[in-house]
Amino acid sequence: MKRKVILYMAVSLDGYITDKDGRTNWRNGESEFYQGDYGKSGFLSIVDTVIMGKNTYKKIMDKEGADNWPYKDMTTYVITHLPDEDTEAIKFVNTRMSTFLQKLLQEEGKDIWIYGGSDIANQVIRENMVDEYHLTIHPIILGGGERLFNDKNKEIKLHLVKNVAKNGVIDCLYEKQ
C-alpha cells in the first residue's frame, strides 16, 4: 500500500500554529479540564515517520529532553542546514525537502507525518506533496504568531473527509481532490 504524506497540526481559528511569543500552550479547547486528545492517539497509530524542522525539534527537546523524546517508536527526520549527530530514532537531513520526501515514499512503511513548523509544511504544500491535511482547529484567535499557510502557496482543492467537534475543537481531515 502506498504511503501517504499527512500534514497534521493544531491551528488557531485565524490560522496560526504558535502565538506571538512562539508558544503553543493555547491548544486546550474550551475547558481546561478536557481529558481527550482530539484524535491524536488514533493518528499516531497510522504513522511511523515524523518530519520536522530544527526549530520544532529544539522546542520539543527543551520541553521533553532526549530521555523523554515523545516519538521514540517512530523515525524522526529533522530537516536542517545545521545537522546534529544522529541517534537511533532521530536523523538530521540537509537536503531539498521534496527530494528527500520522494525517497521516503519509495520505502516501505506506514504514513509520513509532516509535524512542523510552517517552513517545512509550506515546502511540502508548494510541491503539492501533501495527501491529507489533518487539522485540529482550536477556538482561539491569536492575532499573530507563526502562520500555518503562507502566501507563496498555489491553489489546491481539497475534499472534506471528516470533522468531529470536541470541547470546542474541530478535528478535520481533508484529502486532495
N, C-alpha and C positions, 0 to 999 in steps of 0.2 A: 504494500500500500504506500502511496506517495506521501511523503512528509509534507506538512503544511507549515507555513510561517504565520504565526499569530502575534499580533500586537495586543498585549493585554496590559492595560494601565488604568489607574484611578485618575479621574479628571474632575475638576470643579465644573459647575454649571456654565461658567464663562470660558472654559477651555484650558485651564492651567493645570499642570501636574505638580508644581510647587508654588508656595506663596512668594511674596516679595523678598523674604529672607532665606529662600531655598528650603523651607521646611515642608513636611508632609503630615504634620500632626493634626491637620484639619479633616482627615479622612476617617470620619467616625459616624456619619449619618445624623439622624435627628436626636437619638437618645444615646448618651454615652454608656448606658448600661446594656446595649445590644450585644449579644454573645455570638452572633453568626459571623461568617467570614465572606459573605456576599458571593459565594460560589468558588472562592479561590482554591479550596482543597480539591474540589472536583476538577478544576482546571489543571492543577499541578499533577494530577494522575495521568494526563494525556501528553505531557511534555517530558523530554529528557535532556534538553539543551536550552541554555539560557544565554542570551546575548545582551550585553550592556556596555556602556561607555565607562571610561575611567572615573569620572565624577560620581556616577551612581555606585560604582564599586567602592570608592573611598567612603561614601556616606554609609554604606552597609558595613564596611569594616570598622568605621569609627563607632557605629552603634552596637554591632554584634561582636566584633573581633574575629580573628581567624578560627578560634576554637568553637565558635558558635555560628559558623557560616550556615545560613538557612537553606542552602541548596546543595548540600553535600551529596545527595543522591542523584544529582544531575551533573552534566559537564557545563561549566560556565566559561564563556569566552568574553574577555574584556577587550574591546576594540580601543586601541590607543597608539599614539605616536611615541609614547614613552613606556615601552614594555617593562614589566617587572619579572621576577622569577616565577615560572610556572609551578603549580602544585599538582597533585593528582586530580583535583576537582576543578581547578581554575587555571585557564590558559590565557595568555596575553597575546594578542594578534595585532600586527601592524601591517595591514593590507587593505585594499579597497573593499568596502563592505559588500557590494554586490558580487564581486568575485569570490569572496570568502563564503557568502551565503549560498551561491551556486554549488560550490564544492560540498558544503554540508548537506544540501538537498540530494546529492547523489549517494550519500552514505545511508546505511540502514539506521533506523531508529524511530523514536516517537516524534511528535511535532516539535517545532522550534519556537521558543518564546522570545520575542523582542521585548525586553524589560524596560530599558531606558538608558539615557534620558532622551530628550526631544531631538537632539542632533542625530543620534543613532536611529531613532524612529523615522525621522524625516528623510534620512538617506535611503531607507528601505521603501518608504512611501513614494519618493520621487522615482524610484526604479520600478514601481508598481509590483513589488515582490510580496506584499502582504496579502495572504489568502483570507484571513479573518481579522476583523477589528473587534476585540472584546474589551469593552469599556465599562467601568463602574463609575457612573456619574453621581457625584456627591452634591447634596443640597446646600451649596455654599457658593457665593460669588466672591472671588478673591480680589478682583480688580487689578491684578498684576502678578507677576512671577514668571515662571518658565512655561511658555505655551506649548501645548502638545503639537498642534499643527501650525506650520509656518506658511508664509505667502508664496513660497517658491514651488509648492506642490501643484500638480495639474489636477484637473477634474477626474475623479474616479467614482463611478456609480456603484452603489452598494445596495444589498438586499438585506432587510432585517430578518434574521432567523429566529431570534427570541429576545424577549425582555421580561425581566422579573423585578418588581419593586419590593424592597425590604428596608424598613427603618428609614424611609425617605431616599434611599439609594437605588438608582436604576441600574441594574446589571443587564447590559445589552450586548448582543452578538450580531455583527454584520458580516456578510460574505461579499466578495466581489461578484458583480453580475456577469 
